């Protein structure tokens, strides 16, 4: 045989064998669209939903206007249709695999193939997961995004709390329809809710608040401004449950914006408790990410309404590192609520870090409103380590009104910790107003009941 032909023959044999092996073990229909370690866009779980929705507030604004969330579009379009056998196989892998990566990939593939038709079968694959697990919540979120009312109302007949995450998903993909459905609920006169209200004896108000929490979370995921407006309306109606729901849109804005953008957004909200919470949290986040930039921004708004929340959060963060520098900075701010808030926060933080050094600083401060505020912040923190010293400091405040307020507040804290000692101190300290003694006694009585 011609030696020059030998290498070519060898390569032809290798290619033929490779083709046969590939055809035998990897037929065309079984080849995945991406490698086993690569997640396509549709494979992303809802835990990574921010990447599906696009960056910045512009994407949120579009979704809030009814254009729908990216989750809904990814789940419902360009997906690989799963057979029942494939769903059950993925479900088995989800249950049996000891690899967290393999389990996550299997779950992501189930979500990618989710449709309104196969939702119940896919739910069977995650039904054994704890109702607080990411898999349980994310499945119902995804189902709600494509199934709307049907996905939410499925939860009426289950013992798990799956209605709330399903409503979150629906609100993220079609906020206006989800809001309209929620606001049109008349549970007491709708027999669909009998399994919950009559059989399980749930209160309609509690169920409504539970659902509202899910609704607000979904609105926050797609449009924090829409969610904030909804929460504000609920607060204005007198429903105190909304107090715990305002954090979802604030958190969403912090996640989706730069620290400066989030802080500016908070400062532009309408006056009230929502703005106060948003200012505190965004300023604290800003200070943790970039203290110098946060200081500059906080100082620029220090004369604005509500600025005390921002100043307090920035100063508290700074004081945990360098309390004296933080106090020097605060002293240069315009006199008013913001300056007092910063002073309170600095001494409150310093008391937890080094109470001895903080007390020395207080002892050298001249008598002033600023010193009274500083003592307030110091005593409010010191009471948990040295309540007697905290009460002594509080009693040194020169403003009668503030002294009584601080003594009452600190005394209540002491009474929760050691009611007998707090009551004995009040009895043995001359000049303590009877109203403060009563507050301490009330706190002591309440603790006995508990």
C-alpha positions as a Python dict, from the first residue, in 0.01 Angstrom:
ca = {
    (1, 'X'): (0, 0, 0),
    (2, 'X'): (120, 346, -82),
    (3, 'X'): (255, 490, 248),
    (4, 'X'): (119, 835, 152),
    (5, 'X'): (-235, 699, 155),
    (6, 'X'): (-206, 542, 504),
    (7, 'X'): (-272, 862, 710),
    (8, 'X'): (-575, 947, 499),
    (9, 'X'): (-723, 600, 549),
    (10, 'X'): (-674, 632, 926),
    (11, 'X'): (-860, 966, 937),
    (12, 'X'): (-1146, 827, 727),
    (13, 'X'): (-1183, 539, 976),
    (14, 'X'): (-1181, 780, 1277),
    (15, 'X'): (-1444, 1002, 1118),
    (16, 'X'): (-1665, 702, 1037),
    (17, 'X'): (-1643, 566, 1392),
    (18, 'X'): (-1718, 910, 1539),
    (19, 'X'): (-2023, 947, 1317),
    (20, 'X'): (-2153, 606, 1420),
    (21, 'X'): (-2104, 673, 1794),
    (22, 'X'): (-2269, 1013, 1765),
    (23, 'X'): (-2563, 876, 1572),
    (24, 'X'): (-2606, 585, 1812),
    (25, 'X'): (-2588, 769, 2143),
    (26, 'X'): (-2676, 1128, 2060),
    (27, 'X'): (-2958, 1132, 1802),
    (28, 'X'): (-3054, 1475, 1668),
    (29, 'X'): (-3376, 1497, 1863),
    (30, 'X'): (-3194, 1454, 2194),
    (31, 'X'): (-2927, 1719, 2147),
    (32, 'X'): (-2995, 2011, 2383),
    (33, 'X'): (-2991, 2362, 2246),
    (34, 'X'): (-2706, 2449, 2481),
    (35, 'X'): (-2443, 2253, 2669),
    (36, 'X'): (-2535, 2090, 2999),
    (37, 'X'): (-2360, 2364, 3194),
    (38, 'X'): (-2511, 2655, 2999),
    (39, 'X'): (-2838, 2820, 3087),
    (40, 'X'): (-3031, 2979, 2806),
    (41, 'X'): (-3242, 3287, 2875),
    (42, 'X'): (-3550, 3073, 2936),
    (43, 'X'): (-3360, 2850, 3181),
    (44, 'X'): (-3307, 3133, 3427),
    (45, 'X'): (-3497, 3082, 3750),
    (46, 'X'): (-3717, 3349, 3895),
    (47, 'X'): (-3460, 3403, 4166),
    (48, 'X'): (-3262, 3574, 3889),
    (49, 'X'): (-3563, 3758, 3752),
    (50, 'X'): (-3395, 4098, 3760),
    (51, 'X'): (-3177, 3991, 3468),
    (52, 'X'): (-3489, 3896, 3274),
    (53, 'X'): (-3655, 4229, 3327),
    (54, 'X'): (-3381, 4451, 3197),
    (55, 'X'): (-3173, 4703, 3381),
    (56, 'X'): (-3284, 5031, 3533),
    (57, 'X'): (-3615, 5197, 3588),
    (58, 'X'): (-3702, 5235, 3219),
    (59, 'X'): (-3782, 4865, 3190),
    (60, 'X'): (-3998, 4889, 3501),
    (61, 'X'): (-4188, 5186, 3364),
    (62, 'X'): (-4271, 4993, 3044),
    (63, 'X'): (-4392, 4694, 3238),
    (64, 'X'): (-4601, 4909, 3469),
    (65, 'X'): (-4783, 5053, 3170),
    (66, 'X'): (-4918, 4711, 3084),
    (67, 'X'): (-4651, 4584, 2847),
    (68, 'X'): (-4598, 4282, 3073),
    (69, 'X'): (-4291, 4148, 3246),
    (70, 'X'): (-4007, 3962, 3081),
    (71, 'X'): (-4088, 3662, 3300),
    (72, 'X'): (-4423, 3615, 3134),
    (73, 'X'): (-4273, 3645, 2789),
    (74, 'X'): (-3983, 3408, 2857),
    (75, 'X'): (-4206, 3146, 3014),
    (76, 'X'): (-4465, 3159, 2736),
    (77, 'X'): (-4258, 3198, 2419),
    (78, 'X'): (-3983, 3011, 2234),
    (79, 'X'): (-3979, 2729, 2487),
    (80, 'X'): (-3917, 2362, 2444),
    (81, 'X'): (-4246, 2179, 2487),
    (82, 'X'): (-4203, 1910, 2751),
    (83, 'X'): (-4375, 1574, 2728),
    (84, 'X'): (-4531, 1424, 3038),
    (85, 'X'): (-4245, 1173, 3051),
    (86, 'X'): (-3985, 1454, 3037),
    (87, 'X'): (-4164, 1646, 3311),
    (88, 'X'): (-4173, 1342, 3537),
    (89, 'X'): (-3807, 1261, 3462),
    (90, 'X'): (-3700, 1614, 3549),
    (91, 'X'): (-3913, 1596, 3861),
    (92, 'X'): (-3741, 1275, 3965),
    (93, 'X'): (-3401, 1436, 3912),
    (94, 'X'): (-3516, 1734, 4116),
    (95, 'X'): (-3607, 1504, 4404),
    (96, 'X'): (-3324, 1251, 4388),
    (97, 'X'): (-3015, 1439, 4278),
    (98, 'X'): (-2762, 1524, 4545),
    (99, 'X'): (-2603, 1793, 4328),
    (100, 'X'): (-2747, 2142, 4388),
    (101, 'X'): (-2646, 2239, 4034),
    (102, 'X'): (-2827, 1945, 3877),
    (103, 'X'): (-3133, 2013, 4092),
    (104, 'X'): (-3135, 2378, 3989),
    (105, 'X'): (-3094, 2291, 3623),
    (106, 'X'): (-3381, 2043, 3641),
    (107, 'X'): (-3603, 2300, 3811),
    (108, 'X'): (-3509, 2566, 3557),
    (109, 'X'): (-3597, 2333, 3271),
    (110, 'X'): (-3935, 2269, 3429),
    (111, 'X'): (-4000, 2641, 3448),
    (112, 'X'): (-3884, 2687, 3092),
    (113, 'X'): (-4136, 2431, 2974),
    (114, 'X'): (-4422, 2555, 3192),
    (115, 'X'): (-4755, 2613, 3019),
    (116, 'X'): (-5108, 2659, 3146),
    (117, 'X'): (-5180, 2308, 3020),
    (118, 'X'): (-4900, 2128, 3205),
    (119, 'X'): (-4887, 2346, 3517),
    (120, 'X'): (-5061, 2092, 3740),
    (121, 'X'): (-4826, 1811, 3637),
    (122, 'X'): (-4523, 2031, 3701),
    (123, 'X'): (-4668, 2131, 4036),
    (124, 'X'): (-4679, 1762, 4127),
    (125, 'X'): (-4301, 1758, 4087),
    (126, 'X'): (-4246, 2030, 4349),
    (127, 'X'): (-4535, 1953, 4585),
    (128, 'X'): (-4305, 1792, 4842),
    (129, 'X'): (-4090, 2102, 4875),
    (130, 'X'): (-4149, 2317, 5180),
    (131, 'X'): (-4394, 2598, 5105),
    (132, 'X'): (-4127, 2847, 5210),
    (133, 'X'): (-3866, 2710, 4969),
    (134, 'X'): (-3753, 2905, 4662),
    (135, 'X'): (-3874, 2625, 4434),
    (136, 'X'): (-4227, 2631, 4572),
    (137, 'X'): (-4257, 3009, 4557),
    (138, 'X'): (-4091, 3047, 4219),
    (139, 'X'): (-4307, 2781, 4055),
    (140, 'X'): (-4627, 2950, 4169),
    (141, 'X'): (-4488, 3289, 4071),
    (142, 'X'): (-4417, 3156, 3720),
    (143, 'X'): (-4757, 2989, 3698),
    (144, 'X'): (-4927, 3310, 3809),
    (145, 'X'): (-4740, 3503, 3540),
    (146, 'X'): (-4902, 3294, 3266),
    (147, 'X'): (-5213, 3157, 3436),
    (148, 'X'): (-5354, 3461, 3613),
    (149, 'X'): (-5680, 3392, 3797),
    (150, 'X'): (-5666, 3014, 3750),
    (151, 'X'): (-5321, 2992, 3908),
    (152, 'X'): (-5423, 3208, 4203),
    (153, 'X'): (-5755, 3038, 4270),
    (154, 'X'): (-5601, 2691, 4256),
    (155, 'X'): (-5469, 2769, 4604),
    (156, 'X'): (-5818, 2787, 4749),
    (157, 'X'): (-5825, 2407, 4771),
    (158, 'X'): (-5469, 2356, 4899),
    (159, 'X'): (-5327, 2378, 5248),
    (160, 'X'): (-5009, 2553, 5130),
    (161, 'X'): (-4987, 2933, 5101),
    (162, 'X'): (-4958, 2928, 4721),
    (163, 'X'): (-5211, 3200, 4638),
    (164, 'X'): (-4982, 3485, 4736),
    (165, 'X'): (-4681, 3395, 4515),
    (166, 'X'): (-4916, 3315, 4226),
    (167, 'X'): (-5072, 3660, 4258),
    (168, 'X'): (-4721, 3808, 4270),
    (169, 'X'): (-4641, 3646, 3938),
    (170, 'X'): (-4964, 3766, 3783),
    (171, 'X'): (-4906, 4122, 3908),
    (172, 'X'): (-4555, 4117, 3763),
    (173, 'X'): (-4678, 4024, 3414),
    (174, 'X'): (-5012, 4208, 3399),
    (175, 'X'): (-5029, 4457, 3688),
    (176, 'X'): (-5350, 4634, 3592),
    (177, 'X'): (-5555, 4315, 3553),
    (178, 'X'): (-5419, 4178, 3879),
    (179, 'X'): (-5510, 4498, 4063),
    (180, 'X'): (-5858, 4502, 3909),
    (181, 'X'): (-5917, 4139, 4013),
    (182, 'X'): (-5801, 4204, 4368),
    (183, 'X'): (-6003, 4522, 4413),
    (184, 'X'): (-6314, 4345, 4281),
    (185, 'X'): (-6298, 4063, 4536),
    (186, 'X'): (-6610, 4001, 4744),
    (187, 'X'): (-6497, 3692, 4929),
    (188, 'X'): (-6785, 3672, 5176),
    (189, 'X'): (-7034, 3648, 4889),
    (190, 'X'): (-6823, 3432, 4659),
    (191, 'X'): (-6863, 3059, 4717),
    (192, 'X'): (-6526, 2998, 4551),
    (193, 'X'): (-6365, 3107, 4878),
    (194, 'X'): (-6579, 2879, 5100),
    (195, 'X'): (-6302, 2619, 5147),
    (196, 'X'): (-6093, 2888, 5315),
    (197, 'X'): (-6353, 3105, 5488),
    (198, 'X'): (-6604, 2841, 5597),
    (199, 'X'): (-6420, 2509, 5606),
    (200, 'X'): (-6088, 2640, 5742),
    (201, 'X'): (-6243, 2932, 5932),
    (202, 'X'): (-6009, 3195, 5792),
    (203, 'X'): (-6108, 3556, 5835),
    (204, 'X'): (-6179, 3738, 5510),
    (205, 'X'): (-5970, 4034, 5624),
    (206, 'X'): (-5669, 3813, 5697),
    (207, 'X'): (-5699, 3638, 5361),
    (208, 'X'): (-5734, 3969, 5181),
    (209, 'X'): (-5422, 4106, 5351),
    (210, 'X'): (-5234, 3786, 5267),
    (211, 'X'): (-5324, 3823, 4901),
    (212, 'X'): (-5246, 4193, 4907),
    (213, 'X'): (-4893, 4117, 5024),
    (214, 'X'): (-4843, 3900, 4717),
    (215, 'X'): (-4994, 4162, 4490),
    (216, 'X'): (-4764, 4435, 4622),
    (217, 'X'): (-4458, 4212, 4580),
    (218, 'X'): (-4544, 4147, 4216),
    (219, 'X'): (-4613, 4515, 4150),
    (220, 'X'): (-4281, 4601, 4312),
    (221, 'X'): (-4100, 4355, 4086),
    (222, 'X'): (-4232, 4523, 3774),
    (223, 'X'): (-4290, 4887, 3878),
    (224, 'X'): (-4186, 5014, 4225),
    (225, 'X'): (-4367, 5345, 4170),
    (226, 'X'): (-4695, 5167, 4099),
    (227, 'X'): (-4644, 4952, 4408),
    (228, 'X'): (-4566, 5253, 4628),
    (229, 'X'): (-4880, 5430, 4506),
    (230, 'X'): (-5089, 5124, 4578),
    (231, 'X'): (-4946, 5090, 4931),
    (232, 'X'): (-5002, 5458, 4999),
    (233, 'X'): (-5368, 5426, 4899),
    (234, 'X'): (-5408, 5131, 5134),
    (235, 'X'): (-5244, 5325, 5416),
    (236, 'X'): (-5475, 5619, 5350),
    (237, 'X'): (-5771, 5383, 5381),
    (238, 'X'): (-5662, 5303, 5737),
    (239, 'X'): (-5544, 4946, 5677),
    (240, 'X'): (-5242, 4904, 5906),
    (241, 'X'): (-5136, 4587, 5724),
    (242, 'X'): (-4984, 4810, 5457),
    (243, 'X'): (-4709, 4913, 5700),
    (244, 'X'): (-4539, 4578, 5642),
    (245, 'X'): (-4581, 4596, 5265),
    (246, 'X'): (-4401, 4921, 5191),
    (247, 'X'): (-4064, 4746, 5216),
    (248, 'X'): (-4116, 4544, 4895),
    (249, 'X'): (-4113, 4840, 4653),
    (250, 'X'): (-3833, 5009, 4848),
    (251, 'X'): (-3623, 4692, 4825),
    (252, 'X'): (-3704, 4662, 4455),
    (253, 'X'): (-3588, 5017, 4390),
    (254, 'X'): (-3265, 4957, 4583),
    (255, 'X'): (-3197, 4642, 4379),
    (256, 'X'): (-3275, 4793, 4039),
    (257, 'X'): (-3112, 5136, 4076),
    (258, 'X'): (-2781, 5288, 4170),
    (259, 'X'): (-2756, 5402, 4536),
    (260, 'X'): (-2784, 5766, 4431),
    (261, 'X'): (-3086, 5703, 4208),
    (262, 'X'): (-3263, 5511, 4484),
    (263, 'X'): (-3196, 5788, 4738),
    (264, 'X'): (-3317, 6057, 4499),
    (265, 'X'): (-3628, 5854, 4425),
    (266, 'X'): (-3705, 5827, 4797),
    (267, 'X'): (-3658, 6199, 4855),
    (268, 'X'): (-3916, 6278, 4587),
    (269, 'X'): (-4195, 6069, 4739),
    (270, 'X'): (-4490, 6239, 4904),
    (271, 'X'): (-4450, 6332, 5268),
    (272, 'X'): (-4547, 6057, 5509),
    (273, 'X'): (-4441, 5727, 5659),
    (274, 'X'): (-4364, 5570, 5321),
    (275, 'X'): (-4118, 5846, 5237),
    (276, 'X'): (-3965, 5824, 5585),
    (277, 'X'): (-3900, 5452, 5547),
    (278, 'X'): (-3771, 5491, 5193),
    (279, 'X'): (-3536, 5773, 5293),
    (280, 'X'): (-3396, 5574, 5586),
    (281, 'X'): (-3336, 5255, 5392),
    (282, 'X'): (-3200, 5405, 5072),
    (283, 'X'): (-2968, 5638, 5265),
    (284, 'X'): (-2838, 5350, 5475),
    (285, 'X'): (-2780, 5143, 5160),
    (286, 'X'): (-2604, 5439, 4997),
    (287, 'X'): (-2377, 5490, 5300),
    (288, 'X'): (-2278, 5123, 5307),
    (289, 'X'): (-2193, 5128, 4938),
    (290, 'X'): (-2020, 5467, 4914),
    (291, 'X'): (-1999, 5670, 5235),
    (292, 'X'): (-1834, 5976, 5079),
    (293, 'X'): (-2094, 6007, 4805),
    (294, 'X'): (-2374, 5942, 5054),
    (295, 'X'): (-2245, 6219, 5283),
    (296, 'X'): (-2235, 6462, 4993),
    (297, 'X'): (-2590, 6376, 4887),
    (298, 'X'): (-2729, 6383, 5243),
    (299, 'X'): (-2574, 6723, 5306),
    (300, 'X'): (-2726, 6858, 4984),
    (301, 'X'): (-3077, 6766, 5105),
    (302, 'X'): (-3026, 6847, 5473),
    (303, 'X'): (-3262, 7145, 5455),
    (304, 'X'): (-3538, 6950, 5280),
    (305, 'X'): (-3845, 6803, 5445),
    (306, 'X'): (-3776, 6452, 5566),
    (307, 'X'): (-3397, 6496, 5544),
    (308, 'X'): (-3359, 6388, 5906),
    (309, 'X'): (-3413, 6029, 5794),
    (310, 'X'): (-3129, 6046, 5544),
    (311, 'X'): (-2894, 6228, 5781),
    (312, 'X'): (-2971, 5983, 6060),
    (313, 'X'): (-2898, 5677, 5845),
    (314, 'X'): (-2576, 5816, 5699),
    (315, 'X'): (-2449, 5933, 6038),
    (316, 'X'): (-2534, 5603, 6207),
    (317, 'X'): (-2339, 5416, 5944),
    (318, 'X'): (-2044, 5654, 5971),
    (319, 'X'): (-2049, 5650, 6352),
    (320, 'X'): (-1999, 5273, 6350),
    (321, 'X'): (-1657, 5345, 6199),
    (322, 'X'): (-1558, 5689, 6332),
    (323, 'X'): (-1814, 5841, 6571),
    (324, 'X'): (-1622, 6162, 6649),
    (325, 'X'): (-1572, 6241, 6279),
    (326, 'X'): (-1942, 6176, 6221),
    (327, 'X'): (-2036, 6415, 6501),
    (328, 'X'): (-1803, 6683, 6369),
    (329, 'X'): (-1975, 6653, 6032),
    (330, 'X'): (-2321, 6670, 6186),
    (331, 'X'): (-2231, 6979, 6386),
    (332, 'X'): (-2163, 7163, 6060),
    (333, 'X'): (-2512, 7098, 5923),
    (334, 'X'): (-2787, 7361, 5943),
    (335, 'X'): (-2951, 7357, 6284),
    (336, 'X'): (-3280, 7173, 6285),
    (337, 'X'): (-3436, 6825, 6269),
    (338, 'X'): (-3170, 6683, 6038),
    (339, 'X'): (-2884, 6790, 6263),
    (340, 'X'): (-3059, 6654, 6572),
    (341, 'X'): (-3134, 6326, 6397),
    (342, 'X'): (-2769, 6284, 6304),
    (343, 'X'): (-2656, 6363, 6657),
    (344, 'X'): (-2900, 6110, 6803),
    (345, 'X'): (-2787, 5843, 6557),
    (346, 'X'): (-2416, 5905, 6617),
    (347, 'X'): (-2438, 5875, 6996),
    (348, 'X'): (-2676, 5580, 6969),
    (349, 'X'): (-2425, 5395, 6756),
    (350, 'X'): (-2129, 5503, 6967),
    (351, 'X'): (-2298, 5375, 7284),
    (352, 'X'): (-2305, 5028, 7133),
    (353, 'X'): (-1944, 5049, 7016),
    (354, 'X'): (-1767, 5219, 7308),
    (355, 'X'): (-2002, 5351, 7581),
    (356, 'X'): (-1715, 5475, 7798),
    (357, 'X'): (-1573, 5698, 7523),
    (358, 'X'): (-1923, 5815, 7431),
    (359, 'X'): (-2000, 5914, 7791),
    (360, 'X'): (-1673, 6108, 7810),
    (361, 'X'): (-1774, 6296, 7494),
    (362, 'X'): (-2115, 6376, 7643),
    (363, 'X'): (-1960, 6498, 7967),
    (364, 'X'): (-1758, 6756, 7775),
    (365, 'X'): (-2046, 6886, 7565),
    (366, 'X'): (-2185, 7226, 7666),
    (367, 'X'): (-2544, 7239, 7782),
    (368, 'X'): (-2761, 7275, 7472),
    (369, 'X'): (-3045, 7117, 7277),
    (370, 'X'): (-2781, 6926, 7086),
    (371, 'X'): (-2646, 6775, 7409),
    (372, 'X'): (-2997, 6679, 7518),
    (373, 'X'): (-3050, 6503, 7186),
    (374, 'X'): (-2713, 6332, 7218),
    (375, 'X'): (-2805, 6205, 7566),
    (376, 'X'): (-3132, 6075, 7428),
    (377, 'X'): (-2955, 5870, 7160),
    (378, 'X'): (-2692, 5748, 7405),
    (379, 'X'): (-2942, 5643, 7675),
    (380, 'X'): (-3171, 5471, 7426),
    (381, 'X'): (-2889, 5231, 7337),
    (382, 'X'): (-2714, 5207, 7674),
    (383, 'X'): (-3030, 5082, 7849),
    (384, 'X'): (-2973, 4732, 7712),
    (385, 'X'): (-2626, 4704, 7868),
    (386, 'X'): (-2640, 4935, 8170),
    (387, 'X'): (-2999, 5045, 8234),
    (388, 'X'): (-2927, 5224, 8563),
    (389, 'X'): (-2659, 5441, 8400),
    (390, 'X'): (-2892, 5503, 8105),
    (391, 'X'): (-3168, 5631, 8336),
    (392, 'X'): (-2919, 5850, 8522),
    (393, 'X'): (-2806, 6007, 8197),
    (394, 'X'): (-3165, 6051, 8079),
    (395, 'X'): (-3250, 6225, 8406),
    (396, 'X'): (-2976, 6482, 8334),
    (397, 'X'): (-3154, 6621, 8025),
    (398, 'X'): (-3228, 6988, 8093),
    (399, 'X'): (-3546, 7012, 7885),
    (400, 'X'): (-3837, 6906, 8106),
    (401, 'X'): (-4046, 6776, 7816),
    (402, 'X'): (-3764, 6582, 7653),
    (403, 'X'): (-3640, 6448, 7988),
    (404, 'X'): (-3982, 6305, 8070),
    (405, 'X'): (-4017, 6155, 7722),
    (406, 'X'): (-3673, 5994, 7735),
    (407, 'X'): (-3714, 5867, 8090),
    (408, 'X'): (-4043, 5707, 7988),
    (409, 'X'): (-3896, 5548, 7676),
    (410, 'X'): (-3583, 5422, 7846),
    (411, 'X'): (-3783, 5315, 8151),
    (412, 'X'): (-4013, 5104, 7935),
    (413, 'X'): (-3713, 4935, 7776),
    (414, 'X'): (-3567, 4862, 8118),
    (415, 'X'): (-3901, 4731, 8242),
    (416, 'X'): (-3913, 4484, 7953),
    (417, 'X'): (-3566, 4364, 8048),
    (418, 'X'): (-3589, 4373, 8429),
    (419, 'X'): (-3927, 4505, 8551),
    (420, 'X'): (-3849, 4471, 8920),
    (421, 'X'): (-3524, 4668, 8900),
    (422, 'X'): (-3683, 4941, 8686),
    (423, 'X'): (-3970, 4985, 8930),
    (424, 'X'): (-3737, 4994, 9230),
    (425, 'X'): (-3520, 5259, 9063),
    (426, 'X'): (-3822, 5479, 8992),
    (427, 'X'): (-3942, 5441, 9354),
    (428, 'X'): (-3604, 5538, 9497),
    (429, 'X'): (-3524, 5829, 9263),
    (430, 'X'): (-3663, 6164, 9378),
    (431, 'X'): (-3839, 6389, 9130),
    (432, 'X'): (-3954, 6115, 8891),
    (433, 'X'): (-4301, 6214, 8762),
    (434, 'X'): (-4581, 5978, 8856),
    (435, 'X'): (-4670, 5934, 8490),
    (436, 'X'): (-4331, 5775, 8427),
    (437, 'X'): (-4379, 5541, 8725),
    (438, 'X'): (-4716, 5442, 8578),
    (439, 'X'): (-4565, 5367, 8239),
    (440, 'X'): (-4301, 5146, 8399),
    (441, 'X'): (-4565, 4968, 8607),
    (442, 'X'): (-4777, 4912, 8295),
    (443, 'X'): (-4482, 4761, 8114),
    (444, 'X'): (-4418, 4537, 8413),
    (445, 'X'): (-4782, 4423, 8421),
    (446, 'X'): (-4780, 4353, 8048),
    (447, 'X'): (-4473, 4135, 8083),
    (448, 'X'): (-4644, 3933, 8356),
    (449, 'X'): (-4939, 3869, 8124),
    (450, 'X'): (-4710, 3748, 7850),
}
